[in-house]
Amino acid sequence: MQVKKIIPCLDIKGGKVVKGVKFEGIQEIADPIELAKFYDKSGADELVFYDIAASVEERGIFLELFQEIASQVTIPLIAGGGIHTLEDVDLVLKHGAQKVSINSGAIKNPQLIKEAAEKYGSERVILSIDIKRADGKFMVFKSAGMENTGLDALEWAKKGVALGAGSIVANSIDTDGVKGGFDLEMLKALSEVVSVPIIASGGAGKKEDFVALFKQVPVIDTGLAASVFHRKEVDIRDLKTDLKNQGIPVNL
């Protein structure tokens, strides 16, 4: 079993960290710079910065805020939101991101994945997919989960990997913020069609949910969560200790 990673996610809107349930009822949580610095010292393996309103508002990522966070932390940063062109990818990588997460930009222009992977390497390109059940299938949604794209999520993941995505972030809208556990059914289905690392996102409510994730879907590379970490309901170092005690390899 490969070493598993634990990643907090900063969903940014209006310059603040926010969180909702199933992508709705968004509320402000914290200052992103202070929270990023906290995670830098708390055992997080990486940190995700998602400007969740950038694509909806048809603008680029909050570059100044991201750059400030990058200057304050030492752990690797993943940047997403408002990434629509190769120039956008270039900007966030030059301003401190180790990897870039592409979502709506790839739906609009799938060749962006290929272009970014060819220029920067597949290992730096993540395809982020917002997934929700619709008509008995796992479908891709966009516009902060408001619009069904008509794309089958499993087929879209396969296409993204074929174009060069080095990993997949699977954001489950059905379990987002519910704290009832990760969407194991969806993650198992996804793991059967792609061979790249999968970052599981949406549903974590307690330490046992991460144990279940890695034991029931052992090919999953990373567990990503937001509110349980933001609200100190789960401590990352305690979580990693529990995972190690249960035979799940992590970096302590």
WOWORA-V920997 format. One record per pair of residues at least 4 apart in sequence whose ideal C-beta (glycine too) atoms are under 7 Angstrom apart, sorted by the first residue. I is the first residue (numbers start at 1). GAP is how many residues later the second one is. D is the distance in Angstrom with one decimal. If there is no record, write none. Layout:
I & GAP & D
I & GAP & D
//
This chain:
1 & 217 & 5.8
1 & 247 & 6.9
1 & 248 & 5.9
2 & 219 & 6.8
3 & 246 & 4.7
3 & 247 & 6.3
3 & 248 & 6.0
4 & 210 & 5.4
4 & 217 & 7.0
4 & 218 & 6.8
4 & 219 & 7.0
4 & 239 & 6.7
4 & 244 & 5.8
4 & 245 & 6.4
4 & 246 & 5.4
5 & 40 & 3.9
5 & 41 & 6.5
5 & 216 & 6.6
5 & 217 & 4.2
6 & 38 & 6.3
6 & 39 & 5.7
6 & 217 & 5.7
6 & 230 & 5.6
6 & 233 & 6.3
6 & 234 & 6.3
7 & 37 & 6.3
7 & 38 & 6.0
7 & 39 & 4.8
7 & 40 & 6.7
7 & 41 & 5.8
7 & 192 & 6.9
7 & 215 & 5.6
7 & 217 & 4.6
8 & 31 & 4.9
8 & 36 & 5.3
8 & 39 & 6.0
8 & 217 & 6.6
8 & 218 & 6.6
8 & 221 & 4.5
9 & 39 & 4.2
9 & 41 & 6.2
9 & 192 & 6.9
9 & 215 & 5.4
9 & 216 & 6.9
9 & 217 & 4.6
10 & 7 & 5.2
10 & 22 & 5.3
10 & 25 & 6.3
10 & 26 & 6.5
10 & 37 & 6.9
10 & 38 & 6.6
10 & 39 & 5.2
10 & 40 & 6.8
11 & 6 & 6.5
11 & 7 & 5.4
11 & 8 & 6.1
11 & 39 & 5.1
11 & 41 & 5.0
11 & 215 & 6.2
12 & 5 & 6.4
12 & 20 & 5.9
12 & 37 & 6.5
12 & 38 & 6.4
12 & 39 & 5.0
12 & 40 & 6.5
12 & 50 & 6.1
12 & 53 & 7.0
13 & 5 & 4.6
13 & 13 & 6.3
13 & 39 & 5.5
13 & 40 & 4.8
15 & 47 & 6.6
15 & 50 & 6.0
16 & 12 & 4.6
16 & 15 & 7.0
16 & 16 & 6.8
17 & 12 & 4.6
17 & 13 & 4.6
17 & 15 & 5.0
17 & 18 & 5.6
17 & 213 & 6.7
18 & 8 & 4.8
18 & 9 & 6.2
18 & 10 & 5.5
18 & 11 & 6.0
19 & 8 & 6.4
19 & 10 & 5.3
19 & 158 & 6.4
19 & 207 & 5.5
19 & 208 & 4.7
19 & 211 & 6.7
20 & 4 & 5.2
20 & 5 & 4.6
20 & 6 & 4.2
20 & 7 & 6.8
20 & 157 & 5.9
21 & 4 & 5.5
21 & 155 & 6.6
21 & 156 & 3.6
21 & 157 & 6.4
22 & 151 & 5.6
22 & 154 & 5.1
22 & 155 & 6.3
23 & 121 & 5.5
23 & 122 & 3.4
23 & 150 & 5.6
23 & 153 & 5.9
29 & 201 & 5.1
30 & 4 & 6.7
30 & 5 & 4.7
30 & 200 & 6.1
31 & 4 & 6.4
32 & 4 & 6.0
32 & 33 & 6.5
32 & 37 & 6.3
33 & 4 & 6.5
33 & 35 & 6.0
33 & 36 & 5.8
33 & 39 & 6.1
34 & 4 & 6.5
35 & 4 & 6.5
35 & 195 & 6.7
36 & 4 & 6.4
36 & 11 & 6.1
36 & 33 & 4.6
36 & 36 & 6.1
36 & 37 & 5.3
37 & 4 & 7.0
37 & 35 & 5.3
37 & 36 & 6.5
38 & 4 & 5.9
39 & 5 & 4.3
39 & 8 & 5.5
40 & 33 & 4.0
40 & 34 & 5.9
40 & 35 & 5.4
42 & 194 & 4.9
42 & 195 & 6.4
43 & 193 & 4.3
43 & 194 & 4.3
43 & 197 & 5.9
44 & 31 & 5.8
44 & 192 & 5.6
45 & 30 & 6.9
45 & 206 & 6.4
46 & 29 & 5.8
46 & 30 & 4.5
46 & 32 & 6.0
47 & 26 & 6.5
47 & 28 & 5.6
47 & 30 & 5.5
48 & 30 & 4.6
48 & 32 & 6.9
48 & 176 & 6.5
49 & 17 & 5.6
49 & 20 & 6.4
49 & 28 & 6.2
49 & 29 & 6.9
49 & 30 & 5.2
50 & 30 & 4.8
50 & 31 & 5.1
51 & 10 & 4.6
51 & 11 & 5.2
51 & 30 & 3.1
51 & 31 & 5.5
52 & 29 & 5.9
52 & 92 & 6.1
53 & 4 & 5.1
54 & 5 & 5.6
54 & 6 & 6.4
54 & 7 & 5.4
54 & 27 & 4.1
54 & 28 & 2.9
55 & 26 & 6.6
55 & 27 & 5.9
55 & 49 & 4.1
56 & 87 & 5.6
56 & 88 & 5.5
59 & 23 & 6.0
60 & 22 & 4.6
60 & 28 & 6.1
61 & 5 & 6.1
61 & 18 & 6.4
61 & 20 & 5.2
61 & 21 & 4.3
61 & 22 & 6.9
61 & 31 & 6.2
62 & 4 & 6.0
63 & 4 & 6.1
63 & 28 & 6.4
63 & 32 & 6.0
64 & 4 & 6.5
65 & 4 & 6.6
66 & 4 & 6.3
66 & 13 & 5.9
66 & 26 & 6.7
66 & 29 & 6.1
66 & 30 & 6.8
67 & 4 & 6.5
67 & 28 & 4.5
67 & 29 & 6.0
68 & 4 & 6.7
69 & 4 & 6.3
70 & 7 & 5.8
70 & 25 & 6.3
70 & 26 & 2.6
73 & 4 & 7.0
76 & 22 & 4.0
77 & 19 & 5.9
77 & 20 & 5.1
77 & 21 & 5.8
78 & 19 & 6.6
78 & 20 & 7.0
78 & 21 & 4.6
78 & 23 & 5.4
78 & 48 & 6.6
79 & 13 & 4.2
79 & 18 & 4.0
79 & 21 & 5.7
79 & 22 & 6.7
80 & 20 & 7.0
80 & 21 & 3.2
80 & 23 & 6.4
80 & 48 & 5.8
82 & 6 & 6.6
83 & 5 & 4.6
83 & 6 & 6.1
83 & 9 & 7.0
83 & 17 & 5.9
83 & 19 & 5.0
83 & 22 & 4.8
84 & 4 & 5.7
84 & 21 & 3.9
84 & 24 & 6.7
86 & 4 & 6.3
86 & 26 & 6.8
86 & 29 & 5.2
86 & 30 & 6.3
86 & 33 & 6.8
87 & 4 & 6.4
88 & 4 & 6.8
89 & 4 & 6.3
89 & 11 & 5.1
89 & 27 & 4.8
89 & 31 & 6.9
90 & 4 & 6.1
91 & 4 & 6.2
92 & 5 & 4.4
92 & 8 & 5.6
93 & 4 & 5.2
93 & 7 & 6.3
93 & 27 & 6.5
98 & 26 & 7.0
99 & 25 & 5.0
99 & 27 & 5.6
100 & 16 & 6.8
100 & 24 & 6.4
100 & 25 & 6.3
100 & 26 & 6.8
101 & 25 & 4.4
101 & 27 & 4.5
101 & 68 & 6.0
102 & 4 & 4.5
102 & 10 & 6.3
102 & 11 & 6.4
102 & 23 & 6.9
102 & 24 & 6.9
102 & 25 & 6.1
102 & 26 & 6.6
103 & 25 & 4.2
103 & 27 & 6.8
104 & 4 & 6.3
104 & 38 & 5.1
105 & 4 & 6.5
105 & 7 & 5.5
106 & 4 & 5.8
106 & 6 & 5.6
106 & 7 & 5.3
106 & 21 & 6.0
106 & 54 & 6.6
107 & 33 & 7.0
107 & 35 & 5.7
107 & 42 & 5.9
110 & 49 & 6.7
110 & 53 & 6.0
111 & 4 & 5.9
112 & 4 & 6.1
113 & 4 & 6.1
113 & 12 & 6.2
113 & 14 & 6.3
113 & 47 & 5.7
113 & 50 & 4.2
113 & 51 & 5.4
113 & 52 & 5.3
114 & 4 & 6.2
114 & 49 & 4.5
114 & 50 & 5.1
115 & 4 & 6.3
116 & 4 & 5.7
116 & 9 & 4.8
117 & 4 & 6.7
117 & 5 & 4.5
117 & 8 & 4.8
117 & 47 & 2.8
117 & 48 & 6.9
118 & 46 & 6.7
120 & 4 & 4.6
120 & 5 & 6.7
122 & 42 & 5.0
122 & 43 & 6.8
122 & 44 & 3.6
123 & 43 & 4.5
124 & 42 & 7.0
125 & 39 & 6.2
125 & 40 & 5.4
125 & 41 & 5.5
126 & 39 & 6.6
126 & 40 & 7.0
126 & 41 & 5.0
126 & 43 & 5.7
127 & 33 & 3.8
127 & 38 & 3.9
127 & 41 & 5.4
128 & 41 & 4.1
128 & 43 & 6.5
129 & 11 & 5.8
129 & 24 & 5.8
129 & 27 & 6.3
129 & 28 & 6.3
129 & 39 & 6.5
129 & 40 & 6.8
129 & 41 & 5.9
129 & 42 & 6.5
130 & 10 & 6.7
130 & 11 & 4.7
130 & 12 & 6.7
130 & 15 & 5.5
130 & 41 & 4.8
130 & 43 & 5.8
131 & 7 & 5.3
131 & 9 & 6.6
131 & 22 & 4.5
131 & 39 & 6.0
131 & 40 & 6.4
131 & 41 & 5.8
131 & 42 & 6.5
131 & 55 & 6.0
132 & 7 & 6.0
132 & 9 & 5.2
132 & 13 & 6.8
132 & 41 & 4.0
132 & 42 & 5.8
133 & 5 & 6.3
133 & 41 & 5.8
134 & 5 & 4.4
134 & 14 & 5.8
137 & 15 & 6.0
138 & 15 & 4.1
138 & 16 & 6.1
138 & 48 & 5.6
138 & 51 & 6.5
139 & 9 & 5.6
139 & 12 & 6.8
139 & 13 & 6.6
139 & 14 & 5.9
140 & 9 & 4.7
140 & 11 & 4.0
140 & 13 & 5.1
140 & 16 & 5.2
141 & 4 & 4.9
141 & 6 & 6.2
141 & 7 & 5.7
141 & 8 & 6.5
141 & 32 & 6.1
142 & 5 & 5.2
142 & 7 & 5.4
143 & 4 & 4.4
145 & 28 & 4.9
151 & 5 & 4.6
152 & 4 & 6.4
153 & 4 & 6.3
154 & 4 & 6.6
154 & 35 & 6.2
154 & 36 & 6.4
154 & 39 & 5.0
155 & 4 & 6.4
156 & 4 & 6.2
157 & 4 & 6.5
157 & 11 & 5.6
157 & 33 & 5.9
157 & 36 & 6.3
157 & 37 & 5.2
158 & 4 & 6.4
158 & 35 & 5.3
158 & 36 & 6.2
159 & 4 & 6.3
160 & 5 & 4.3
160 & 8 & 7.0
161 & 4 & 5.3
161 & 33 & 5.0
161 & 35 & 5.4
165 & 31 & 6.7
166 & 30 & 5.9
167 & 29 & 5.2
167 & 30 & 4.3
167 & 32 & 6.4
168 & 22 & 7.0
168 & 26 & 6.2
168 & 28 & 6.2
168 & 30 & 5.1
168 & 31 & 6.9
169 & 30 & 4.5
169 & 32 & 5.8
170 & 16 & 6.7
170 & 17 & 6.1
170 & 20 & 5.6
170 & 28 & 5.8
170 & 29 & 6.9
170 & 30 & 5.9
170 & 31 & 6.3
171 & 5 & 6.9
171 & 30 & 4.6
171 & 31 & 5.6
172 & 4 & 6.2
172 & 11 & 3.7
172 & 14 & 5.8
172 & 29 & 6.8
172 & 30 & 3.6
172 & 31 & 6.1
174 & 9 & 6.1
175 & 5 & 6.4
175 & 7 & 6.6
175 & 8 & 4.6
175 & 27 & 4.6
175 & 28 & 3.3
176 & 26 & 4.2
176 & 27 & 7.0
177 & 50 & 6.3
178 & 25 & 5.9
179 & 24 & 6.9
179 & 25 & 6.9
179 & 26 & 2.8
179 & 49 & 6.8
180 & 23 & 6.1
180 & 25 & 6.1
181 & 22 & 5.2
181 & 24 & 6.8
181 & 28 & 4.6
181 & 31 & 6.2
182 & 5 & 6.4
182 & 18 & 5.1
182 & 20 & 6.8
182 & 21 & 4.6
182 & 22 & 6.4
182 & 27 & 6.0
182 & 31 & 4.7
183 & 4 & 6.0
183 & 19 & 6.2
183 & 20 & 5.9
184 & 4 & 6.1
184 & 32 & 5.5
184 & 33 & 5.9
185 & 4 & 6.6
186 & 4 & 6.2
187 & 4 & 6.2
187 & 11 & 6.7
187 & 13 & 5.4
187 & 30 & 4.9
187 & 33 & 6.1
188 & 4 & 6.7
188 & 29 & 5.4
190 & 4 & 6.5
190 & 8 & 6.1
191 & 7 & 6.0
191 & 26 & 6.0
191 & 28 & 4.7
191 & 29 & 6.8
197 & 24 & 3.6
197 & 25 & 7.0
198 & 22 & 5.3
198 & 23 & 5.8
199 & 22 & 6.4
199 & 23 & 4.3
199 & 25 & 5.3
200 & 13 & 5.7
200 & 20 & 5.2
200 & 22 & 6.8
200 & 23 & 5.6
200 & 24 & 6.5
201 & 23 & 4.2
203 & 6 & 6.7
204 & 5 & 4.7
204 & 6 & 6.5
204 & 19 & 6.7
204 & 21 & 3.9
204 & 24 & 5.3
205 & 4 & 5.7
205 & 23 & 6.1
206 & 28 & 6.6
207 & 4 & 6.7
207 & 27 & 5.7
207 & 32 & 5.0
207 & 35 & 5.2
208 & 4 & 6.2
209 & 4 & 6.4
210 & 4 & 6.5
210 & 13 & 4.8
210 & 29 & 6.1
210 & 33 & 6.4
211 & 4 & 5.9
211 & 31 & 7.0
211 & 32 & 6.6
211 & 35 & 5.8
211 & 37 & 7.0
212 & 4 & 5.4
213 & 4 & 6.2
213 & 7 & 5.9
213 & 10 & 5.4
214 & 4 & 6.3
214 & 6 & 6.3
214 & 29 & 6.9
214 & 34 & 4.9
225 & 4 & 5.6
226 & 4 & 6.0
227 & 4 & 5.7
228 & 5 & 4.5
228 & 6 & 4.4
229 & 5 & 6.0
229 & 7 & 6.5
234 & 5 & 5.5
235 & 4 & 6.5
236 & 4 & 6.4
237 & 4 & 6.4
238 & 4 & 6.5
239 & 4 & 6.4
240 & 4 & 6.3
240 & 10 & 4.5
240 & 12 & 5.5
241 & 4 & 6.3
241 & 11 & 7.0
242 & 4 & 6.5
243 & 5 & 4.1
243 & 7 & 5.0
244 & 4 & 6.6
244 & 6 & 5.6
244 & 8 & 6.5
//
